[in-house]
């Protein structure tokens, strides 16, 4: 029987989806047990050959029957975030409800920046944003926000909003060449990139003096501001970390906010990773003062266990968000009063229903459940610090404030890099690395619920083996 091109064969979909669910369930189970490598960095040409990528994408031929073999080969060559040895990056082992949201969106494909394209998803995003605003200490409609495809776009949106507040004519007339943004050099690279993309130029990024652990020194802010002014710059915003990407340490938001109020500076808090501590009663004090910010970035695809991507940019004054953009498109923007569309406050036009992933995690686990996860990862990082510091030959430069912990074996910086490379080659453990005060340290991020004390003891044993 001849079928119309593009019409789904629903029996084929059900067979393929059933295969996917079965294999993914086994994959997660084995990963949580520590089976298979934590990280896979096989040469790309070998991976392409094993997956038969080049021939298949040109000739086709994959079907529900062959899909199982392809998926098995694909999963075998992935990095296992559920694995107890996965400790390298700020990417979670996503929770099951979030995975279901990705499946639903993959089938129905409802972009939702305008209501008529995805009313259900838009209603959920508005509720999710309202909830995040309340956690920060703000309320709709005085405050507002939008979900974005990642923290980099969220940081860029915040910088555009700060620019619009300082120079409303910049969108039409271009950016004056004297603007500046104050931020620690250790800020996430997307901050400096956003300053450049916003037209201020790299020279407009003015580094703030930090301590040896890369936390902003509030007592030096006046000096930094004056240095920028003396160089002919007009600072429009200051960026603080909550928490820093490299160390997981929090800036003193109370002191920084007081300085910004005194000098009428837009305060942007990059809470992409650490703002989730707002959900833990024992840790939310780390964010005291965040309610005084002008904008906040908060990623759900870090500590709220959603799959990538799901980030938010939140603003204390609702008008600042649409003020960042000006656009005309008669096929999208209609002269309708009180439109519920959010396309006027986001960089993306075709925007995925990002809020559904976070909503399902919250609906399934509850706010307290996600808060317990945050607290547990922070507590484990502190416990791991004590285990590492007690092992002869190991050193930790600070006690962790979050689930990010730096340490080293010996004092040779090159040795730390070699240890990391050897561990990744073995596949048993996945670590990252960072420079602090000119010295190289190993870095772990406690994300997988399967990473326990025994896994850290095995990690230290492995480090001593490869270092020898």
C-alpha positions as CSV (number, residue, x, y, z in Angstrom):
1,X,0.0,0.0,0.0
2,X,1.4,3.4,-1.0
3,X,1.8,5.9,1.8
4,X,2.1,9.7,1.7
5,X,5.7,10.8,2.4
6,X,6.1,12.1,5.9
7,X,3.2,10.3,7.4
8,X,4.3,8.4,10.5
9,X,4.2,4.6,10.6
10,X,3.0,4.4,14.2
11,X,3.8,0.7,14.6
12,X,7.4,1.4,13.5
13,X,7.5,4.3,16.0
14,X,6.2,2.2,18.9
15,X,8.8,-0.6,18.1
16,X,11.7,1.9,17.9
17,X,10.6,3.8,21.0
18,X,10.2,0.5,22.9
19,X,13.7,-0.5,21.8
20,X,15.1,2.9,22.9
21,X,13.4,2.8,26.4
22,X,14.6,-0.8,27.0
23,X,18.2,0.0,26.0
24,X,18.3,3.4,27.8
25,X,17.0,1.8,31.0
26,X,19.7,-0.8,30.9
27,X,22.3,1.9,30.1
28,X,21.3,4.0,33.1
29,X,21.3,1.0,35.4
30,X,24.7,-0.2,34.3
31,X,26.1,3.3,34.5
32,X,24.8,3.8,38.1
33,X,26.5,0.5,39.0
34,X,29.8,1.8,37.7
35,X,29.9,-0.6,34.7
36,X,31.6,0.6,31.5
37,X,33.8,3.6,31.2
38,X,32.8,6.9,32.8
39,X,34.2,8.8,29.8
40,X,34.8,7.8,26.2
41,X,37.2,9.9,24.2
42,X,37.8,7.5,21.3
43,X,39.2,9.1,18.0
44,X,36.3,10.5,16.0
45,X,37.2,8.6,12.9
46,X,36.9,5.3,14.8
47,X,33.6,6.4,16.2
48,X,32.3,7.4,12.8
49,X,33.4,4.1,11.3
50,X,31.8,2.1,14.2
51,X,28.5,3.9,13.7
52,X,28.7,3.7,9.9
53,X,27.9,7.4,9.9
54,X,29.0,8.6,6.5
55,X,27.4,5.8,4.5
56,X,24.1,5.7,6.4
57,X,23.5,9.5,6.3
58,X,23.9,9.4,2.5
59,X,22.2,6.1,1.7
60,X,19.7,5.7,4.5
61,X,18.2,2.3,5.3
62,X,17.9,2.6,9.0
63,X,14.6,1.2,10.3
64,X,13.0,0.0,13.5
65,X,14.8,-3.3,13.3
66,X,18.3,-1.9,12.6
67,X,17.8,1.0,15.0
68,X,18.5,-1.3,18.0
69,X,22.0,-2.2,16.7
70,X,22.8,1.5,16.0
71,X,21.6,2.7,19.4
72,X,23.6,0.0,21.2
73,X,26.8,1.1,19.3
74,X,26.0,4.7,20.0
75,X,25.5,4.3,23.7
76,X,28.7,2.3,23.9
77,X,30.6,5.4,22.8
78,X,29.1,7.9,25.1
79,X,30.2,9.6,28.4
80,X,28.2,8.1,31.2
81,X,27.0,11.0,33.4
82,X,25.2,8.5,35.8
83,X,28.5,6.7,36.5
84,X,30.1,7.2,39.9
85,X,33.4,8.1,38.2
86,X,31.8,11.0,36.3
87,X,33.0,14.1,38.2
88,X,34.4,16.4,35.5
89,X,31.7,18.9,34.5
90,X,28.7,20.8,35.6
91,X,26.3,18.6,33.7
92,X,23.9,16.5,35.7
93,X,22.8,12.9,35.3
94,X,19.3,14.0,34.1
95,X,16.3,12.8,36.1
96,X,13.7,10.6,34.4
97,X,10.9,13.2,34.2
98,X,13.1,15.5,32.3
99,X,13.9,12.7,29.8
100,X,10.2,12.2,29.3
101,X,9.8,15.9,28.4
102,X,12.5,15.5,25.7
103,X,10.6,12.5,24.2
104,X,7.3,14.4,24.2
105,X,8.8,17.5,22.5
106,X,10.6,15.3,19.9
107,X,7.2,14.0,18.8
108,X,5.0,17.1,18.9
109,X,7.6,19.8,18.2
110,X,5.8,22.9,19.7
111,X,8.0,26.0,19.6
112,X,6.4,28.2,22.2
113,X,7.7,31.8,22.0
114,X,4.3,32.7,20.6
115,X,1.1,31.3,22.2
116,X,-0.5,30.0,19.0
117,X,2.5,27.7,18.4
118,X,2.6,26.1,21.9
119,X,0.0,27.3,24.4
120,X,0.6,24.5,26.9
121,X,4.3,24.9,26.9
122,X,4.0,28.7,27.2
123,X,1.7,28.5,30.2
124,X,4.2,26.1,31.9
125,X,7.2,28.4,31.1
126,X,5.4,31.4,32.6
127,X,4.6,29.4,35.8
128,X,8.2,28.1,36.0
129,X,9.7,31.6,35.6
130,X,7.3,32.9,38.2
131,X,8.5,30.2,40.6
132,X,12.2,31.0,39.9
133,X,11.5,34.7,40.5
134,X,9.9,34.0,43.8
135,X,12.9,31.9,44.9
136,X,15.2,34.9,44.1
137,X,12.9,37.2,46.1
138,X,11.0,38.9,43.3
139,X,7.4,38.8,42.2
140,X,5.5,39.0,38.9
141,X,4.4,41.3,37.3
142,X,7.0,43.8,38.7
143,X,9.8,41.3,37.8
144,X,10.0,38.9,34.8
145,X,12.2,36.5,33.0
146,X,12.5,34.0,30.2
147,X,14.1,30.6,29.6
148,X,16.9,30.3,27.1
149,X,18.9,27.6,25.4
150,X,21.8,27.8,27.9
151,X,23.5,30.2,30.3
152,X,25.6,31.8,27.5
153,X,22.4,33.1,25.8
154,X,21.1,34.1,29.3
155,X,24.2,36.1,30.1
156,X,24.1,37.8,26.7
157,X,20.5,38.7,27.2
158,X,21.3,40.3,30.6
159,X,24.2,42.3,29.0
160,X,21.9,43.5,26.3
161,X,19.3,44.6,28.9
162,X,22.0,46.4,30.9
163,X,23.2,48.1,27.7
164,X,19.6,49.2,26.8
165,X,19.1,50.7,30.2
166,X,22.4,52.7,30.0
167,X,22.1,53.6,26.3
168,X,18.5,53.2,25.0
169,X,19.6,54.5,21.6
170,X,22.3,51.8,21.1
171,X,20.0,49.4,19.2
172,X,19.3,52.0,16.5
173,X,22.4,54.1,16.5
174,X,25.1,51.7,17.6
175,X,27.2,51.3,20.8
176,X,29.3,54.2,22.1
177,X,32.9,53.3,22.4
178,X,33.3,54.3,26.0
179,X,31.1,51.7,27.8
180,X,32.6,49.0,30.1
181,X,31.5,46.0,32.2
182,X,33.3,45.1,35.5
183,X,33.8,41.4,36.1
184,X,36.3,39.1,37.7
185,X,38.7,37.5,35.1
186,X,37.5,34.1,36.4
187,X,33.9,34.8,35.4
188,X,32.5,32.3,32.9
189,X,33.9,32.9,29.5
190,X,30.4,33.6,28.1
191,X,30.4,36.9,30.1
192,X,33.4,38.3,28.2
193,X,32.0,36.9,25.0
194,X,28.7,38.6,25.7
195,X,30.4,41.9,26.2
196,X,32.0,41.6,22.8
197,X,28.9,40.4,21.0
198,X,26.9,43.3,22.5
199,X,29.3,45.6,20.6
200,X,31.3,46.9,23.6
201,X,34.5,45.2,22.5
202,X,36.9,43.0,24.5
203,X,38.6,46.1,25.9
204,X,35.4,47.0,27.6
205,X,35.8,44.0,29.9
206,X,37.4,45.5,33.0
207,X,38.8,42.8,35.4
208,X,37.9,43.2,39.1
209,X,40.5,42.4,41.7
210,X,40.0,39.0,43.4
211,X,41.6,37.1,46.2
212,X,43.8,34.0,45.8
213,X,40.6,31.9,45.3
214,X,39.2,34.2,42.7
215,X,36.4,35.8,44.8
216,X,35.7,39.4,44.3
217,X,37.3,41.7,46.9
218,X,34.5,44.2,47.7
219,X,37.0,46.6,49.3
220,X,38.8,46.9,45.9
221,X,35.7,47.7,43.9
222,X,36.0,51.5,44.3
223,X,39.6,51.3,43.0
224,X,38.5,49.2,40.0
225,X,35.7,51.6,39.1
226,X,37.9,54.6,39.4
227,X,40.5,52.9,37.2
228,X,37.9,52.3,34.5
229,X,36.7,56.0,34.7
230,X,40.2,57.3,34.6
231,X,40.8,55.3,31.4
232,X,37.9,57.1,29.8
233,X,35.4,54.3,30.3
234,X,31.8,54.5,31.4
235,X,31.0,51.3,33.4
236,X,27.4,50.2,33.0
237,X,27.3,46.8,34.8
238,X,29.1,44.6,37.3
239,X,29.1,40.8,37.2
240,X,29.3,38.7,40.4
241,X,29.6,34.9,40.6
242,X,27.2,32.7,42.6
243,X,29.1,30.4,42.4
244,X,32.4,30.7,40.4
245,X,32.7,28.1,37.6
246,X,36.3,27.1,38.5
247,X,36.1,26.8,42.3
248,X,32.4,26.7,43.3
249,X,32.9,29.6,45.7
250,X,30.4,32.4,46.2
251,X,31.0,36.1,45.9
252,X,29.8,38.4,48.8
253,X,26.6,39.5,47.1
254,X,25.5,41.7,50.0
255,X,28.6,43.9,49.9
256,X,28.7,44.0,46.1
257,X,25.1,45.0,45.8
258,X,25.6,47.8,48.3
259,X,28.5,49.1,46.1
260,X,26.3,48.9,42.9
261,X,23.5,50.8,44.5
262,X,25.8,53.5,45.6
263,X,27.2,53.9,42.1
264,X,24.0,53.2,40.1
265,X,25.6,50.1,38.5
266,X,23.6,47.3,37.0
267,X,24.4,44.2,39.1
268,X,24.3,40.9,37.2
269,X,24.6,37.7,39.2
270,X,25.8,34.7,37.3
271,X,24.1,32.0,39.4
272,X,24.0,29.5,36.6
273,X,25.3,26.8,38.8
274,X,24.9,28.0,42.4
275,X,21.5,29.7,42.4
276,X,19.9,26.3,43.0
277,X,21.2,26.5,46.6
278,X,18.1,28.8,47.1
279,X,16.2,25.5,47.4
280,X,18.2,24.2,50.3
281,X,17.4,25.8,53.7
282,X,20.9,25.0,54.9
283,X,22.7,26.6,52.0
284,X,20.5,29.5,50.7
285,X,22.4,32.0,52.9
286,X,25.2,31.7,50.4
287,X,23.0,33.8,48.1
288,X,22.1,36.5,50.6
289,X,21.8,39.7,48.6
290,X,20.8,38.2,45.3
291,X,17.4,39.9,45.6
292,X,19.2,43.2,45.2
293,X,20.6,42.3,41.8
294,X,19.2,43.7,38.5
295,X,19.5,40.4,36.6
296,X,20.2,36.8,37.5
297,X,21.1,33.8,35.4
298,X,20.0,30.4,36.8
299,X,20.5,27.1,34.9
300,X,18.2,24.2,35.5
301,X,20.4,21.9,33.4
302,X,23.1,22.1,36.1
303,X,21.7,21.5,39.6
304,X,18.0,20.9,38.9
305,X,18.7,17.7,37.0
306,X,17.1,18.7,33.7
307,X,18.7,17.6,30.5
308,X,20.4,20.3,28.4
309,X,19.4,22.9,27.8
310,X,17.2,24.9,30.2
311,X,18.5,28.2,31.6
312,X,16.8,31.3,32.7
313,X,17.5,35.0,32.8
314,X,15.5,36.9,35.4
315,X,15.2,40.7,35.8
316,X,14.1,42.7,38.8
317,X,12.3,45.2,36.6
318,X,10.1,43.6,34.1
319,X,10.4,46.4,31.5
320,X,14.2,45.8,31.2
321,X,13.8,42.5,29.4
322,X,11.8,43.6,26.3
323,X,13.8,46.8,26.5
324,X,16.8,44.8,25.4
325,X,15.3,44.1,22.0
326,X,13.6,46.0,19.2
327,X,12.2,44.1,16.2
328,X,9.7,44.2,13.4
329,X,8.2,41.3,11.6
330,X,4.7,41.5,10.4
331,X,4.3,37.7,10.3
332,X,5.1,37.4,14.0
333,X,4.5,40.7,15.8
334,X,0.9,41.8,15.7
335,X,-0.6,45.0,17.2
336,X,-2.6,43.1,19.9
337,X,-2.9,44.5,23.4
338,X,-1.7,42.4,26.3
339,X,-0.2,39.7,24.1
340,X,1.0,36.7,26.1
341,X,3.8,36.0,23.6
342,X,7.4,36.1,24.9
343,X,9.1,36.4,21.6
344,X,9.8,40.1,22.3
345,X,12.1,39.3,25.2
346,X,14.2,36.4,23.9
347,X,17.0,36.0,21.3
348,X,15.5,32.8,20.0
349,X,12.5,32.8,17.7
350,X,12.0,29.0,17.4
351,X,12.3,28.3,21.1
352,X,11.9,24.8,22.5
353,X,9.5,24.1,25.5
354,X,12.4,24.3,28.0
355,X,10.1,24.8,31.0
356,X,8.4,21.5,30.6
357,X,11.6,19.7,31.6
358,X,12.0,21.6,34.8
359,X,8.3,21.5,35.4
360,X,8.1,17.7,35.2
361,X,11.1,17.4,37.6
362,X,9.4,19.7,40.1
363,X,6.0,18.0,39.6
364,X,7.6,14.5,40.1
365,X,10.2,15.2,42.9
366,X,8.8,18.4,44.5
367,X,10.7,21.5,45.4
368,X,11.9,19.9,48.5
369,X,13.2,16.9,46.5
370,X,15.3,19.0,44.3
371,X,16.5,21.0,47.3
372,X,17.5,17.7,49.0
373,X,19.5,16.8,45.9
374,X,21.4,20.2,46.0
375,X,22.1,19.8,49.7
376,X,23.3,16.2,49.3
377,X,25.8,17.1,46.5
378,X,27.1,20.0,48.6
379,X,27.4,17.7,51.7
380,X,29.2,15.0,49.7
381,X,31.7,17.6,48.4
382,X,32.5,18.6,51.9
383,X,32.9,14.9,52.9
384,X,35.1,14.3,49.9
385,X,37.2,17.3,50.9
386,X,37.9,15.7,54.2
387,X,38.7,12.3,52.7
388,X,41.1,13.9,50.2
389,X,42.8,16.3,52.7
390,X,43.4,13.3,55.1
391,X,45.3,11.3,52.4
392,X,49.1,11.8,52.5
393,X,50.4,13.7,49.4
394,X,47.1,15.3,48.6
395,X,46.2,19.0,49.2
396,X,42.9,21.0,49.0
397,X,43.3,24.8,48.6
398,X,39.9,25.6,50.3
399,X,36.9,24.0,52.0
400,X,34.1,23.8,49.4
401,X,31.0,25.9,49.5
402,X,29.2,24.0,46.8
403,X,29.6,20.7,45.0
404,X,32.8,21.8,43.2
405,X,36.1,20.9,44.8
406,X,39.7,21.5,43.7
407,X,42.7,19.5,44.9
408,X,46.1,18.2,43.8
409,X,48.5,15.4,44.3
410,X,52.0,16.8,44.9
411,X,52.7,20.3,43.8
412,X,53.8,19.9,40.2
413,X,51.3,21.6,37.8
414,X,52.3,19.4,34.8
415,X,51.7,16.3,36.9
416,X,48.1,17.3,37.5
417,X,47.5,17.5,33.7
418,X,49.2,14.2,33.1
419,X,47.1,12.5,35.9
420,X,43.9,13.8,34.3
421,X,45.0,12.5,30.8
422,X,45.9,9.1,32.2
423,X,42.6,8.8,34.0
424,X,40.6,9.8,31.0
425,X,42.5,7.3,28.9
426,X,41.6,4.5,31.3
427,X,38.0,5.6,31.3
428,X,37.4,4.8,34.9
429,X,37.3,8.4,36.1
430,X,36.4,11.7,34.5
431,X,38.0,14.8,36.1
432,X,38.5,18.3,35.0
433,X,41.3,20.8,35.9
434,X,41.7,24.5,36.7
435,X,44.4,27.0,37.5
436,X,44.3,28.9,40.8
437,X,46.9,31.5,41.6
438,X,49.1,30.2,38.8
439,X,49.0,26.6,40.0
440,X,47.2,23.7,38.3
441,X,44.7,21.7,40.4
442,X,42.5,18.7,39.6
443,X,38.8,19.5,39.9
444,X,35.8,17.4,40.6
445,X,32.1,18.4,40.3
446,X,29.8,16.1,42.4
447,X,26.8,15.6,40.1
448,X,26.0,11.9,39.8
449,X,24.0,10.5,42.8
450,X,26.1,7.3,42.4
451,X,29.4,9.1,43.4
452,X,30.0,8.0,47.0
453,X,32.9,7.9,49.5
454,X,34.1,4.6,48.1
455,X,34.3,6.0,44.6
456,X,36.5,8.9,45.9
457,X,38.7,6.4,47.7
458,X,39.1,4.5,44.5
459,X,39.8,7.7,42.6
460,X,42.7,8.6,45.0
461,X,44.1,5.1,44.7
462,X,44.0,5.5,40.9
463,X,45.7,8.9,41.1
464,X,48.5,7.5,43.1
465,X,48.9,4.6,40.7
466,X,49.1,6.7,37.6
467,X,51.4,9.3,39.3
468,X,53.8,6.6,40.2
